[in-house]
Amino acid sequence: MKRTTLAVMMTLTLASVSAMAANDWKDATKDAWIDGKAETTLLLNGNLNSFAIDTHVKNGVVTLTGEVESDVDKALAAELVEGLEGVSSVENKLMVKEGNQTTANPKAVSALKDAKIATVVKTSLLFEPETSGTSIDVDVANSVVTLSGVVDSDAEKDLAIAKAKNAKDVVDVVDKLTVSKG
């Protein structure tokens, strides 16, 4: 009886350790996926030097470190990453280069907001397996997204429009997408 009880306890212990290890592996994989998306999003944004920004992800929390040119760049980097699926929060530890702490004029803020929207929408389309993100052009002016290019189906067109409409800060979406005929 003692032997049977001991065997059952050992089996349960090993099973629970195995399950915990599997969960750790899944969490690490998810964090790596989020880290890759964050790096790609920063890279696709033409207003930031993504090579000067490091990302680290733990349990969905993205930590940004490195050095940026301005306070606006610091805020933009955090906002870009914050909008990614799976990100629970962002710890922005970016440092602004000495002497570059300034307040931006409204036109610059608007232009950076448009660039942020374009990057978020383009990244969303690239990471969506049901859209051919490389064949869809994304232009943004005054928070209005214009989608153009050729897609394979009405469903893909509708999904691309929905992705753009659901992006943060988007006011409207102009649809210039065409569906290929074969």
LUMDRENSE-757590 format. One line per field, with one value per residue (C-alpha): x, y, z; residue in three letters. Coordinates in steps of 0.1 Angstrom, whole numbers, plus 2048, in hexadecimal, padded with zeros to 3 digits. Layout:
residues N
px (X,...)
py (Y,...)
pz (Z,...)
r (ala,...)
//
This chain:
residues 182
px (800,81C,82D,80E,808,82C,82A,80A,819,838,824,80E,82D,83E,81F,81A,83F,83B,81C,82D,84A,833,822,844,84D,82C,831,855,849,82D,845,85E,842,838,85C,85F,840,84C,86E,85D,845,861,875,859,854,86A,86A,87E,8A1,896,8BA,8BE,89F,8A0,882,87E,85D,853,82F,822,833,84A,867,877,89B,8B4,8B7,8A0,8A3,885,869,851,866,865,83F,83B,84F,83A,81A,824,82B,80E,7F6,803,7EE,7FA,80B,7FD,811,831,84C,85C,880,88C,8A4,8A2,8C4,8D3,8C6,8A9,88D,875,850,845,830,80C,816,832,81C,801,81B,829,806,7FF,820,817,7F5,805,81E,804,7EC,808,815,7F3,7EE,810,80A,7E6,7E8,7C8,7D5,7F1,800,81C,803,7EF,7FC,7F4,7F4,7E8,7E0,7D0,7C8,7B5,7C2,7C2,7C6,7CF,7DC,7CF,7C1,7B6,792,776,77C,7A0,796,77C,795,7AF,796,78B,7AF,7B5,794,79D,7BF,7C3,7BE,7B0,794,78A,795,794,791,7A5,7AB,7A2,79A,7AE,79A,7AC)
py (800,818,810,817,838,842,839,84D,86B,869,867,885,899,891,899,8BB,8C4,8BA,8CF,8ED,8E9,8E8,908,919,90F,91D,93E,941,93A,954,96D,966,96B,98C,997,98F,9A3,9C1,9C1,9BF,9DB,9F2,9E9,9F0,A13,A2B,A45,A31,A23,A00,9F4,A0B,9FC,9DB,9C7,9AD,99A,987,97B,993,9B2,9C2,9D6,9F0,9FB,A0E,A32,A47,A6A,A7A,A78,A73,A55,A46,A49,A3D,A1D,A15,A1C,A06,9E8,9EE,9E8,9C5,9A6,994,9B2,9B7,9D6,9E9,9F4,A11,A15,A26,A43,A63,A6F,A8B,AAD,AA0,AA2,ABA,ABD,AB6,ACD,AC0,ABA,AA3,A91,A8C,A7F,A67,A5B,A54,A41,A2D,A24,A1A,A04,9F3,9ED,9E0,9C9,9BC,9B3,9A3,98D,983,962,969,989,98E,9AB,9B1,9B9,9D2,9F6,A0A,A30,A46,A6B,A7C,A5A,A4F,A2E,A28,A03,9FC,9DF,9BE,9A2,97F,980,995,984,98F,9B2,9B3,9A6,9C0,9DC,9CE,9CC,9F0,9FD,9EB,9FB,A15,A39,A32,A4B,A3B,A22,A29,A09,A09,9E4,9CF,9AA,997,985,964)
pz (800,809,7E8,7D4,7E6,7E1,7BC,7B8,7C9,7B4,794,79E,7A7,786,772,783,77D,759,755,765,74E,730,73C,740,71D,70F,722,716,6F2,6F4,703,6E6,6CD,6DD,6DD,6B8,6B0,6C5,6B4,692,69A,6A5,686,66E,67D,669,685,69E,69E,6A8,6AB,6CA,6DB,6ED,6F6,711,718,738,73D,722,732,719,726,70F,715,701,6F5,6DF,6CF,6E1,6FA,6DC,6D0,6F3,6F4,6D0,6D7,6F5,6E3,6C5,6DB,6F3,6D6,6CE,6D5,6F4,704,727,72F,725,73C,72A,736,717,71D,709,6FC,711,706,6F1,70A,6F8,6F3,6D0,6BB,6B2,68D,698,6B0,695,67C,696,69F,67A,678,697,688,667,679,68F,672,65B,676,67E,659,656,675,66A,657,644,634,61B,62F,615,5FA,60E,610,62F,62E,64B,64B,669,678,659,64B,626,61B,5F7,5E4,5D7,5ED,5E5,5F2,600,621,621,618,634,64D,643,647,669,675,66B,67B,69C,69F,6BA,6B1,68E,685,664,649,624,610,5EF,5EF,5D0,5CF,5B5,59B,59A)
r (met,lys,arg,thr,thr,leu,ala,val,met,met,thr,leu,thr,leu,ala,ser,val,ser,ala,met,ala,ala,asn,asp,trp,lys,asp,ala,thr,lys,asp,ala,trp,ile,asp,gly,lys,ala,glu,thr,thr,leu,leu,leu,asn,gly,asn,leu,asn,ser,phe,ala,ile,asp,thr,his,val,lys,asn,gly,val,val,thr,leu,thr,gly,glu,val,glu,ser,asp,val,asp,lys,ala,leu,ala,ala,glu,leu,val,glu,gly,leu,glu,gly,val,ser,ser,val,glu,asn,lys,leu,met,val,lys,glu,gly,asn,gln,thr,thr,ala,asn,pro,lys,ala,val,ser,ala,leu,lys,asp,ala,lys,ile,ala,thr,val,val,lys,thr,ser,leu,leu,phe,glu,pro,glu,thr,ser,gly,thr,ser,ile,asp,val,asp,val,ala,asn,ser,val,val,thr,leu,ser,gly,val,val,asp,ser,asp,ala,glu,lys,asp,leu,ala,ile,ala,lys,ala,lys,asn,ala,lys,asp,val,val,asp,val,val,asp,lys,leu,thr,val,ser,lys,gly)
//
